[in-house]
């Protein structure tokens, strides 16, 4: 009886090891290029997908424009999350992707730790009651373009630029760092950076939301690259991003979802 029990236990253990080995053998790793504003959000989404599927996803963060250039120069990414839809369309037009989808709609915010921008943003901007205003590079980052459009709507962009008041970050992450550390007295950032549960400025400072009609909608597009060597896995990841579980995470960080 004891011998039979031992044999049964051994068989069960071997079966478990076999199943685990099989699962590990089938697990794959994908690499996805991510617009900097979506960093914290996609990390949480990615962790949820990994827990569900057993696959791994690695992210490369940066300005949308810089990531696009890397893709056009042959970077081995499986997917691309831009902070706009213009750049994904470029890849579709060039045949490097079949299509794209909108995964989030971003919102621009003006943040200051000490200046009362929540009540007097228009006056503060018009009077130049600050030394430096941080924003992302409009040529590389959609949030930087949105910030420029807000200032241009008020006839302020060229004046502040020529006076040396504007401090440009390579990405929205760098612009946020300038504002969060106080190196710039205020800065145009992504609302998601303020909503991040781990944000260094959470529950601090003042925020003004520019009217959305003052800048082009920040619709953020994602796609699967045709060069991917793991098409089924990256398609599964993209499907997860469009599902309910991911939508709840995305919304938690201050984005709207389609």
ABEGO torsion letter per residue (X at the ends): XAAAAAAAAAAAAAAAAAAAAAAAAABBBBBBBBBAAAAAAAAAAAAAAAAAAGBBBBBBBEBAAAAAAAAAAGBBBABBBBABAAAAAAAAAAGABABBBBABBBBBBBBBAABBAAAAAAAAAAAGBBABBBBBBAAABAAAAAAAAAAAAAGAAAAAAAAGABBBBABAAAAAAAAAAGABABBBBBAAAAABAABAABGBEBBBBBBAAABBBBBBBBBBBAABABAAAAAAAAAAAABAAAAAAAAAAGBBBX
